[in-house]
Amino acid sequence: MNDRPRGVAALEAIAAVVRPEIRALAAYVVAPADGMVKLDANESPHGVTAEAAARLAVALARVAVNRYPDGAAETVKAALRRALALPPALGLIMGNGSDELIQLIVTLLARPGAVVMAPEPTFVMYRISALHAGARFVGVPLRPDFTLDRTAMIAAIERERPAAIFLASPNNPTGAQYSGDDVEALLRAAPGLVVIDEAYAGFAQTSLLSRVAEFPNLLLMGTLSKIGMAGLRLGYAVAAPEWIEELNKLRPPYNVNSLTQAAVGALLADPGWIGQQVAAISLERRRLAAALAQLRGVVVFPSQANFLLVRVADANRLYDALKAKRILVKNVSGAHALLANCLRITVGTSEENALLIAALAELTP
Ligand SMILES: *Cc1c(COP(=O)(O)O)cnc(C)c1O
């Protein structure tokens, strides 16, 4: 009988077969938020309207959970095409959140030696998914004001010949939207695919959606997560149909479950409530930015998204102090050198934002 603790034996078995770069990772931890004012995850603070909730209930009650989902999800795709006013000539694929689509894209392109590139700081899943797929990730620093360093990007593109470049615009966690000129310059310089991640475009002035057909190397991603439907896990990508066909080869056949398909169909059938939420959040963002800017020692960066990046004197101390007051924000100060002493604050309801401002006023005298 082997009398060593079972955990030790498991660790030996793992060491023998698990990829070393995965063993070196820590799992992504989602902060517990029970009973907190939740301003950490860029969700919408608003529930759906009573009318939308009633449609949702009817649609969910009809789902045949004994059957697999519609693998092609044609009904939902048609609803999404209508909501986005997508021209029929463009391809569309849906994912279990856009997180899954990022994985599929990187897996598709991870030939030996392939490089995945992004300006940084940005959404961490690009780096993580590249690592998972065995691709090399190259981050190119943004300027200290979080605008794109076009010269540095072009130089890095010429040096690294990336298979994929990810541009989150508006960017997370900075809130900045990249200029159309910069994006076009990168699209023309890139030897591979350029992914524009428009997770926050609903809160911005512009979108590149209407221009996807012009660029054979452009894939545009979106998600329902930031506009009131984070729990459903539905992301999408739009590109030339040829790109979508390649991605479909990697997509698990039932990646969008029946309950999500039914819910999205019901919620997009009359999407007026989404526009109302987005308008309310955008208005609240302007109010919150003005109130934060009044506080001593707080610098607010301009944002085109549903959150604000702020720089404070001591982000770790303030994060802990807010948490002690049951207010949860995202401490990004350790994520990148350019984010020193920065916190990312999701725009909440006016009541939640008032609680935050009152707490901060006390903590930054
Ligand atoms: C939140 C976020 C996503 C993730 O979206 P899901 O559809 O919820 O997986 C993608 N990209 C960026 C930049 C984000 O901030």
The ligand as a Gaussian input file, in Angstrom:
#p B3LYP/6-31G(d) Opt

LIG

0 1
 C      -15.792000      42.104000     -20.665000
 C      -14.970000      42.020000     -21.872000
 C      -15.099000      40.946000     -22.738000
 C      -15.769000      39.669000     -22.287000
 O      -16.980000      39.548000     -22.725000
 P      -17.844000      38.236000     -22.474000
 O      -18.704000      38.274000     -23.670000
 O      -18.548000      38.475000     -21.198000
 O      -16.950000      37.030000     -22.433000
 C      -14.419000      40.965000     -23.949000
 N      -13.588000      41.978000     -24.240000
 C      -13.397000      43.000000     -23.410000
 C      -12.472000      44.090000     -23.780000
 C      -14.072000      43.046000     -22.193000
 O      -13.849000      44.036000     -21.334000

